[in-house]
Amino acid sequence: MAFAPQIKIPATYMRGGTSKGVFFNLTDLPEHAQVAGEARDKILLRVIGSPDPYGKHTDGMGGATSSTSKTVILSKSDQPDHDVNYLFGQVAIDNAFIDWSGNCGNLTAAVGSFAISSGLVSAERIPENGVCEVRIWQANIKKTIIAHVPITNGEVQETGDFELDGVTFPAAEVQIDFVDPADAEGSMFPTGILVDDLEVPNIGTFKATMINAGIPTIFLNADEIGYSGCELQEAINNDADALQKFETIRAYGAIKMGLIESVAEAVSRQHTPKIAFVAPPKAYASSSGKSIGENDIDLNVRALSMGKLHHAMMGTAAVAIATAAVIPGTLVNLAAGGGEREFVTFGHPSGTLKVGAEASQQEGVWQVNKVSMSRSARVLMEGNVRVPVE
């Protein structure tokens, strides 16, 4: 019996921050996949290798973790004063599902580089040497992001000496500015208060800061849920009961945030909201063995993504951390010592990260104008991905 040959699709495999993903120019996708829908999802699932009941992504480009099961589609922006539209898809590992509800902050660092190298940024905006400000329209969440991409001899500079905890080798530094990162469709604090009592049936009631900034995030106090805030991945990811507990809390938090109406809906909204727990600064050894001193950080934060403790910190969750940290009275701010601040350095499983935010209060309502952080990015491979025709 004869089978149809695989199709070839131009693609670039890139690292951005502590994540990896397969990048596509929208016009390079097959015509029927250039619009959102089942046809596009089927192709991207096959590219990544999902769903994979073995949880390995052996037959695809995915890495079988939430940080490495990602797809990106870029196109020339149709928004005024923007260069590129950035659409992100978080691919589930063990089921046929792509979550388009949120952004990937880490891969944002690679978006600017890809856009420049792919001709999506006008040539007159790219200096011969210096920094190119790539104006990104994040299509999932309808927000503006500015990537400051270093340029040498008219080309993206990828190599450098900037070290990012969670990434093995140094590279060029890319500053990312998340402009007005709060949810435009509702309050930054959807319940109207900075700290809620989140009641979770059969589990307990917990203090929680629920915020829409960067990505919807639920922050808990580590000690209330039985943790120190210094945990590494194996402490939680090897504990099925703990993972189920976190997912249940996340589901009830999503209901309180107005993101879903029933617990059952959380299954089809795995990417958002995120759930994280915070604790005052405390020394620990990172996953690489690096010693993190109590005086090196303002607080510890651990966050889960797609049902597992993240190996470092999601970029969008870092935006939420920065935003909450500069607003006095949130659990994040209190864990960092309380009071007013413009930046915070937090500990995560792979090391530390410094993030800053500009916040102000207008008529009793908190607003954040910008959140900034530094990441790095580079091309790992470019050419074509091959996908069987179904």
CORLIN-V758609 format. One line per field, one symbol per residue. ss: DSSP state (h for helix, s for strand, l for the rest). psi: psi as a letter, one per 30 degrees, with the letter a starting at -180 (. if undefined). A space follows every 50 residues. Layout:
ss: ???
psi: ???
This chain:
ss: llllllssssssssssllssssssshhhllhhhllllhhhhhhhhhhhll lllllllllllllllllllssssssslllllllssssssssllllllssl llllhhhhhhhhhhhhhlllllhhhllllsssssssssllllssssssss ssllsslllllsllllllllsllssssssllslllllllllllllsssss lllssssssssssllsssssshhhhlllllllhhhhhllhhhhhhhhhhh hhhhhhllllllhhhhhhlllllssssssslllsslllllsslhhhllss sssssllsslllllhhhhhhhhhhhlllllhhhhhlllllllssssssll ssssssssssssllssssssssssslssssssssssslll
psi: kkkklllkkklkjkkjbglklkkkkefflkefgflkaeeeeeeeeeeegl kjffhfhehaflgglffgikkkkklkkgkkglekkjkkjjkleglikkjg faljeefeffeeeeeefggfkkeffjlekbkkjkjkjjfeghlkkkkjkk kkhglkjelagkkjkfkellakkjkkjjkiflkffakejffflekljjkj kgeakkkkjkkjjdkkkjklkeffgglffgkleffefgjeeeeeeeeeee eeeeeffgelflefffegifekllklklllkkklklfffkkjlefflflk kkkkkhglkkfckkeeeeeeeeeeegjkfleeeefgflaklflkklklff blkkklkjllkjhgkkkkekkklkalllkeklcklkkkk.
